[in-house]
Amino acid sequence: MAAYSRGVTSLLHPQTFRLPSTVRLTLLNARLQANRAHHLTRQFSASIIHRYAAPPRTSTWAYMQHDPVLRSVHQTREPVLLYKEPPRQKYLARVYSWATITSGIGLYNFYWVSALPPGLSFFVAPTYVVIGIAFSAIGIHLYQRPVRRLATLELVPGYKGGRLQLRLTGRKEPWSKDEVIDTDIFNATISEKTRPMLEEMIEAERARRQNIRDGLEDYNIFAKTWEIMARWVEQKWTSFFLRFKFAVLQFGIIHIEVDGVKWKIDCEGYLLEQGAAVDRILPVD
């Protein structure tokens, strides 16, 4: 009877199958480790994706709306002149004059080497040769200055409502015809900013034209004479140095690179907004 009652009780109250405690603990730890590894893998993948995701790009429309010149061209569909070179004839006359003078000095030194009288020190002839080579090199350098100069730089609307374009007009050689190049606005770079260079050129011109008698009203005759002479010497030396800097070292020239070709912008010419427009639109390479 007791066995029968235990059988009925087990039938009415079935018990689930139970594993030993050690086996259950091992399975539970393995399951927790698997869940933790899966969670860490998801976090690591999310961090990698977040870290190496591409940064958001500024749209072309937002870029155009930020700049007043770009916005004006986009809205009016009319080109805007960013740069125009100074008078070409005056520039060519000045450059070729300096080139002819320096080349003539170099050739004249070579002539003096052959015309030197005998009996001079050993270093006299080599000195004339070195001076002749230096001035001839400067002359050759000046002769190639007018190549690849831009006549105008314009910002023009894109074709059929496309992206804005840059239009470059210039000559590869002084005797060739003007060449017109249309390129994407993001396809051109400049060698340096135009605004700081233009400000330095204006300051140099002001110093060169400054009246050396300014501020000397209270000086006596001797002090005034001495100060005027000192200012005159300093002004002439500064003027010569600046002319040499402009003529030989190409100060005032900015290079704009398009498709691997560098064109020259002369900052003595017209620049929209004193060069600020070009500096905003074109990045420095």
C-alpha positions in Angstrom: 0.0 0.0 0.0 2.9 2.4 0.8 4.5 1.6 -2.5 1.2 2.2 -4.3 0.8 5.6 -2.6 4.3 6.7 -3.5 3.6 5.8 -7.1 0.3 7.7 -7.2 2.1 10.7 -5.5 4.9 10.7 -8.1 2.3 10.5 -10.9 0.3 13.4 -9.5 3.3 15.5 -8.6 6.0 14.8 -11.2 9.5 16.1 -10.5 11.8 17.5 -13.2 15.0 15.9 -14.0 17.9 17.4 -11.9 21.6 17.2 -12.7 24.2 17.2 -10.1 25.2 20.6 -8.7 28.8 20.5 -10.1 27.5 19.8 -13.6 24.9 22.5 -13.4 27.5 25.1 -12.2 29.9 24.2 -15.1 27.2 24.6 -17.7 26.0 27.9 -16.2 29.5 29.4 -16.2 30.1 28.4 -19.8 26.8 30.0 -20.8 27.6 33.3 -18.9 31.1 33.5 -20.5 29.6 33.0 -24.0 27.0 35.7 -23.5 29.7 38.1 -22.1 32.0 37.4 -25.1 29.2 38.0 -27.5 28.3 41.3 -25.8 32.0 42.5 -25.8 32.3 41.5 -29.5 29.3 43.7 -30.3 30.7 46.6 -28.3 34.1 46.3 -29.9 32.5 46.2 -33.4 30.4 49.3 -32.7 33.5 51.2 -31.3 35.5 50.2 -34.4 32.8 51.4 -36.8 32.3 54.6 -34.8 36.1 55.3 -34.7 36.8 54.7 -38.4 33.6 56.0 -39.8 34.0 58.7 -42.4 33.5 62.3 -41.0 30.4 64.0 -42.2 31.1 66.1 -45.4 29.9 69.6 -45.8 27.6 69.8 -48.8 28.4 71.9 -51.8 25.2 73.9 -51.2 26.2 74.8 -47.6 29.7 75.7 -48.8 28.3 78.1 -51.4 25.8 79.7 -49.0 28.7 80.4 -46.6 30.7 82.5 -49.1 29.0 85.7 -50.5 30.9 85.5 -53.8 29.9 81.9 -54.4 26.4 82.6 -53.4 26.2 85.6 -55.8 27.4 83.5 -58.8 25.0 80.7 -58.0 22.0 83.0 -57.7 22.7 85.4 -60.5 24.3 82.9 -62.9 26.8 85.7 -63.8 30.6 85.4 -63.7 32.6 87.3 -61.1 36.1 88.6 -61.8 38.5 87.5 -59.0 41.8 88.7 -60.5 43.1 90.8 -63.4 46.8 91.2 -64.2 48.4 94.7 -64.3 49.1 96.4 -67.7 51.0 93.8 -69.6 53.1 96.1 -71.8 54.4 98.0 -68.7 55.3 94.8 -66.9 57.1 93.3 -70.0 59.1 96.5 -70.5 60.2 96.5 -66.9 61.2 92.9 -66.8 63.0 92.8 -70.1 64.8 96.0 -69.2 66.2 94.5 -66.0 67.0 91.3 -67.9 68.9 93.2 -70.5 70.8 95.2 -68.0 71.9 92.3 -65.9 72.8 90.2 -68.9 74.8 93.1 -70.3 76.8 93.4 -67.1 77.5 89.7 -67.1 78.7 89.8 -70.7 80.8 92.9 -70.1 82.6 91.1 -67.2 83.5 88.2 -69.6 84.9 90.8 -72.0 87.0 92.3 -69.3 88.6 88.9 -68.6 90.1 88.8 -72.0 91.1 92.5 -71.9 92.9 92.5 -68.6 96.5 93.6 -68.7 99.2 91.1 -67.7 100.8 91.1 -64.3 97.6 91.4 -62.2 96.9 89.3 -59.2 95.8 85.7 -59.8 92.3 86.3 -58.3 91.3 89.2 -60.6 90.3 87.1 -63.6 88.3 84.5 -61.6 86.5 87.3 -59.9 85.3 88.8 -63.2 84.3 85.3 -64.3 82.2 84.7 -61.2 80.5 88.1 -61.4 79.8 87.5 -65.1 78.3 84.1 -64.4 76.1 85.5 -61.6 74.7 88.4 -63.6 74.2 86.2 -66.7 72.2 83.7 -64.6 70.1 86.6 -63.2 69.4 87.8 -66.7 68.4 84.4 -68.0 66.1 84.0 -64.9 64.5 87.3 -65.7 63.9 86.5 -69.3 61.8 83.5 -68.4 59.7 85.4 -65.8 56.7 86.3 -68.1 55.8 82.6 -68.9 52.5 81.1 -67.7 51.1 84.4 -66.4 47.4 84.6 -65.8 45.5 87.5 -67.5 42.2 86.9 -65.6 40.8 84.6 -63.0 37.0 84.3 -63.0 34.4 82.4 -61.1 31.7 81.2 -63.5 28.4 79.2 -63.1 28.4 75.6 -63.8 27.1 74.1 -67.0 23.3 73.2 -66.8 23.2 74.1 -63.1 26.2 72.1 -62.2 29.0 73.0 -59.7 30.7 76.4 -60.0 33.8 76.6 -62.2 37.1 78.6 -62.3 38.0 80.1 -65.6 41.7 80.9 -66.1 42.9 83.0 -69.0 46.6 83.3 -69.6 49.6 82.9 -71.9 52.2 80.2 -71.6 54.7 82.5 -73.4 54.5 86.2 -74.0 54.2 85.8 -77.8 51.5 83.1 -77.7 47.7 83.6 -77.7 45.6 83.6 -74.6 44.6 80.2 -73.4 41.3 79.6 -71.6 41.0 76.8 -69.0 37.8 75.9 -67.2 38.2 73.7 -64.1 36.3 72.6 -61.1 36.4 75.0 -58.2 37.8 72.3 -55.9 40.5 71.4 -58.4 42.8 74.5 -57.9 45.2 75.4 -55.1 47.4 78.5 -54.5 50.9 78.5 -53.1 50.2 81.1 -50.4 47.6 83.7 -49.3 47.4 86.8 -51.4 46.1 89.2 -48.7 49.3 89.3 -46.5 51.5 89.7 -49.5 49.4 92.5 -50.9 49.5 94.3 -47.5 53.3 94.0 -47.5 53.5 95.4 -51.0 51.4 98.4 -50.0 53.5 99.0 -47.0 56.7 98.8 -49.1 55.3 101.3 -51.6 54.3 103.7 -48.8 57.8 103.6 -47.3 59.3 104.2 -50.7 57.2 107.3 -51.4 57.3 108.7 -47.8 58.4 112.3 -47.5 61.8 112.4 -45.7 61.0 115.9 -44.3 58.0 114.8 -42.3 58.3 115.5 -38.5 61.4 117.7 -38.7 59.7 121.1 -38.1 61.2 121.5 -34.6 64.7 120.5 -35.5 67.5 123.0 -35.9 69.3 123.4 -39.2 72.2 121.1 -38.4 70.1 118.3 -36.9 67.5 118.6 -39.7 70.2 118.4 -42.4 71.8 115.3 -40.8 68.4 113.6 -40.3 67.4 114.3 -43.9 70.6 112.9 -45.2 70.2 109.7 -43.1 66.6 109.3 -44.2 67.5 109.8 -47.9 70.2 107.1 -47.8 67.9 104.7 -46.0 65.1 105.4 -48.4 67.3 104.9 -51.5 68.8 101.7 -50.1 65.3 100.4 -49.2 64.0 101.3 -52.6 66.8 99.5 -54.3 66.4 96.4 -52.2 62.6 96.3 -52.8 63.1 96.7 -56.6 65.6 93.9 -56.5 63.3 91.8 -54.4 60.4 92.3 -56.9 62.5 91.9 -60.0 64.7 89.0 -59.1 63.1 87.1 -56.2 59.6 87.2 -57.8 58.1 88.8 -54.7 54.5 89.5 -55.2 53.9 86.4 -57.4 51.5 83.8 -56.3 51.2 80.4 -58.0 47.9 78.8 -58.7 48.1 75.1 -59.6 45.6 73.4 -61.9 46.0 69.8 -63.1 49.7 69.9 -62.2 50.5 73.2 -64.1 51.4 76.3 -62.1 50.2 79.7 -63.3 51.4 83.0 -61.9 49.2 85.6 -60.3 50.8 89.1 -60.0 49.5 90.7 -56.8 50.2 94.2 -58.3 47.1 93.6 -60.4 43.4 93.8 -59.4 42.2 91.4 -56.7 38.6 91.2 -55.5 38.2 92.3 -51.9 42.0 93.0 -51.7 42.7 89.3 -52.2 40.3 88.1 -49.5 37.9 86.4 -52.0 40.7 84.3 -53.6 42.0 83.4 -50.1 38.6 82.1 -49.1 37.7 80.2 -52.2 41.1 78.5 -53.0 43.0 76.5 -50.5 46.7 76.7 -49.9 48.7 73.7 -51.1 
